[in-house]
Amino acid sequence: MTRRAERLNVVLDEEHALKLRRLAERTHMNPGTLARSMLTTAIEEADPDPRNITALLDGIDGAYERAWRGQAEARAGLGVPLDEL
């Protein structure tokens, strides 16, 4: 069986980037490796029940507003087509 890897870029705010760097230093790991491991664990442990996903998304500060802003930007042609990423 062939494993297919997918690349995902995540942008952290300054506070979370600093926390990740500190954790990486304390564990003697590369920050990217630690982030990948933490994200993989979070995905594995996530409950796929839609009610829980909605609660998770509702807990992200400003997520609803950013989603609407992103949709408006896409409609205005300000986005980048997925095939150009």
Backbone as CSV, one residue per row, in Angstrom:
resi,resn,N_x,N_y,N_z,CA_x,CA_y,CA_z,C_x,C_y,C_z
1,MET,0.843,-1.174,0.000,0.000,0.000,0.000,0.888,1.237,0.000
2,THR,0.624,2.166,-0.888,1.407,3.390,-0.994,0.789,4.480,-0.130
3,ARG,1.630,5.104,0.677,1.165,6.229,1.494,1.347,7.507,0.708
4,ARG,0.315,8.285,0.631,0.368,9.551,-0.083,0.421,10.670,0.944
5,ALA,1.421,11.520,0.847,1.547,12.639,1.771,0.912,13.877,1.165
6,GLU,0.315,14.681,1.991,-0.267,15.942,1.564,0.438,17.058,2.306
7,ARG,0.734,18.101,1.588,1.388,19.251,2.208,0.328,20.254,2.629
8,LEU,0.486,20.791,3.833,-0.443,21.769,4.370,0.383,22.860,5.042
9,ASN,0.167,24.078,4.665,0.852,25.200,5.299,-0.077,25.823,6.329
10,VAL,0.426,26.007,7.526,-0.345,26.591,8.613,0.378,27.848,9.071
11,VAL,-0.357,28.936,9.172,0.209,30.191,9.641,-0.263,30.400,11.072
12,LEU,0.688,30.543,11.971,0.371,30.765,13.380,0.519,32.235,13.716
13,ASP,-0.314,32.708,14.632,-0.118,34.071,15.105,1.153,34.082,15.964
14,GLU,1.611,35.271,16.293,2.890,35.411,17.001,2.910,34.656,18.329
15,GLU,1.815,34.735,19.065,1.752,34.074,20.376,1.899,32.557,20.252
16,HIS,1.184,31.955,19.305,1.246,30.505,19.145,2.560,30.062,18.520
17,ALA,3.118,30.866,17.634,4.420,30.534,17.039,5.502,30.526,18.113
18,LEU,5.452,31.493,19.011,6.420,31.541,20.106,6.260,30.335,21.022
19,LYS,5.024,29.976,21.326,4.783,28.811,22.187,5.301,27.538,21.518
20,LEU,5.069,27.400,20.213,5.570,26.229,19.490,7.098,26.188,19.527
21,ARG,7.751,27.334,19.293,9.226,27.360,19.334,9.741,26.963,20.716
22,ARG,9.089,27.463,21.767,9.516,27.114,23.134,9.333,25.622,23.408
23,LEU,8.197,25.077,22.981,7.981,23.635,23.155,9.026,22.839,22.386
24,ALA,9.326,23.265,21.182,10.320,22.568,20.361,11.695,22.618,21.016
25,GLU,12.050,23.765,21.561,13.345,23.880,22.250,13.405,22.942,23.444
26,ARG,12.327,22.894,24.229,12.304,22.049,25.428,12.341,20.570,25.097
27,THR,11.813,20.210,23.941,11.783,18.795,23.551,12.908,18.442,22.573
28,HIS,13.760,19.423,22.261,14.890,19.228,21.347,14.418,18.714,19.985
29,MET,13.352,19.361,19.486,12.785,18.978,18.195,12.733,20.191,17.277
30,ASN,12.628,19.919,15.994,12.390,20.962,15.026,10.937,21.415,15.201
31,PRO,10.655,22.734,15.187,9.275,23.191,15.366,8.304,22.590,14.345
32,GLY,8.726,22.435,13.101,7.851,21.860,12.080,7.512,20.416,12.365
33,THR,8.490,19.661,12.838,8.265,18.254,13.184,7.303,18.151,14.356
34,LEU,7.509,18.999,15.357,6.629,18.988,16.525,5.213,19.387,16.127
35,ALA,5.083,20.424,15.301,3.757,20.867,14.859,3.050,19.767,14.085
36,ARG,3.775,19.097,13.208,3.180,18.007,12.425,2.686,16.893,13.356
37,SER,3.486,16.551,14.351,3.104,15.511,15.294,1.876,15.922,16.103
38,MET,1.865,17.169,16.555,0.731,17.648,17.347,-0.542,17.706,16.509
39,LEU,-0.434,18.161,15.272,-1.596,18.235,14.400,-2.116,16.839,14.069
40,THR,-1.214,15.914,13.809,-1.610,14.539,13.518,-2.368,13.943,14.705
41,THR,-1.864,14.171,15.899,-2.524,13.661,17.103,-3.911,14.292,17.262
42,ALA,-4.000,15.599,17.054,-5.287,16.282,17.188,-6.296,15.758,16.177
43,ILE,-5.849,15.512,14.953,-6.751,14.992,13.920,-7.211,13.582,14.277
44,GLU,-6.276,12.755,14.752,-6.627,11.379,15.125,-7.643,11.355,16.261
45,GLU,-7.534,12.289,17.191,-8.401,12.302,18.360,-9.686,13.095,18.151
46,ALA,-9.806,13.790,17.025,-10.990,14.610,16.771,-12.217,13.733,16.583
47,ASP,-13.312,14.173,17.160,-14.585,13.474,17.013,-15.248,13.971,15.730
48,PRO,-15.524,13.080,14.783,-16.087,13.509,13.507,-17.572,13.867,13.557
49,ASP,-18.191,13.792,14.714,-19.604,14.148,14.835,-19.773,15.625,14.458
50,PRO,-20.645,15.928,13.500,-20.815,17.314,13.037,-21.122,18.310,14.154
51,ARG,-21.823,17.871,15.181,-22.128,18.787,16.292,-20.850,19.210,16.996
52,ASN,-19.914,18.283,17.131,-18.663,18.605,17.801,-17.766,19.475,16.924
53,ILE,-17.803,19.236,15.615,-17.015,20.058,14.699,-17.525,21.490,14.735
54,THR,-18.843,21.654,14.745,-19.429,22.994,14.810,-19.013,23.690,16.098
55,ALA,-19.044,22.982,17.207,-18.630,23.572,18.480,-17.161,23.962,18.441
56,LEU,-16.341,23.121,17.827,-14.921,23.426,17.700,-14.716,24.702,16.888
57,LEU,-15.380,24.782,15.740,-15.246,25.957,14.884,-15.791,27.211,15.561
58,ASP,-16.889,27.070,16.292,-17.452,28.213,17.010,-16.506,28.736,18.089
59,GLY,-15.601,27.900,18.545,-14.656,28.306,19.580,-13.449,29.072,19.060
60,ILE,-13.318,29.191,17.751,-12.188,29.923,17.167,-12.575,31.388,17.050
61,ASP,-11.858,32.246,17.763,-12.150,33.677,17.747,-12.115,34.236,16.327
62,GLY,-13.201,34.872,15.926,-13.266,35.551,14.640,-13.420,34.651,13.432
63,ALA,-13.559,33.340,13.630,-13.620,32.408,12.495,-14.833,32.677,11.609
64,TYR,-15.971,32.919,12.215,-17.191,33.153,11.444,-17.028,34.390,10.568
65,GLU,-16.532,35.452,11.165,-16.346,36.695,10.422,-15.310,36.537,9.312
66,ARG,-14.229,35.813,9.591,-13.196,35.595,8.569,-13.729,34.744,7.427
67,ALA,-14.589,33.789,7.737,-15.174,32.963,6.677,-16.027,33.819,5.749
68,TRP,-16.855,34.686,6.311,-17.680,35.571,5.483,-16.813,36.537,4.682
69,ARG,-15.768,37.073,5.318,-14.863,37.980,4.607,-14.172,37.247,3.456
70,GLY,-13.742,36.029,3.694,-13.099,35.239,2.651,-14.043,34.953,1.499
71,GLN,-15.291,34.666,1.828,-16.280,34.415,0.779,-16.502,35.678,-0.059
72,ALA,-16.587,36.832,0.588,-16.772,38.096,-0.137,-15.553,38.393,-1.015
73,GLU,-14.359,38.127,-0.495,-13.141,38.354,-1.277,-13.106,37.435,-2.499
74,ALA,-13.507,36.195,-2.326,-13.520,35.253,-3.446,-14.513,35.701,-4.516
75,ARG,-15.681,36.138,-4.078,-16.686,36.628,-5.043,-16.192,37.865,-5.788
76,ALA,-15.366,38.662,-5.128,-14.834,39.882,-5.748,-13.612,39.593,-6.620
77,GLY,-13.239,38.314,-6.710,-12.094,37.939,-7.540,-10.755,38.183,-6.882
78,LEU,-10.741,38.338,-5.573,-9.497,38.621,-4.855,-8.771,37.362,-4.396
79,GLY,-9.351,36.209,-4.626,-8.736,34.958,-4.189,-7.773,34.414,-5.237
80,VAL,-7.115,33.334,-4.886,-6.218,32.626,-5.788,-6.869,31.298,-6.139
81,PRO,-7.046,31.002,-7.422,-7.635,29.708,-7.798,-6.831,28.549,-7.214
82,LEU,-7.523,27.508,-6.785,-6.851,26.369,-6.144,-5.800,25.747,-7.046
83,ASP,-6.033,25.712,-8.354,-5.048,25.090,-9.243,-3.790,25.934,-9.398
84,GLU,-3.783,27.151,-8.841,-2.594,28.004,-8.871,-1.796,27.948,-7.565
85,LEU,-2.288,27.221,-6.610,-1.577,27.126,-5.324,-0.462,26.127,-5.409
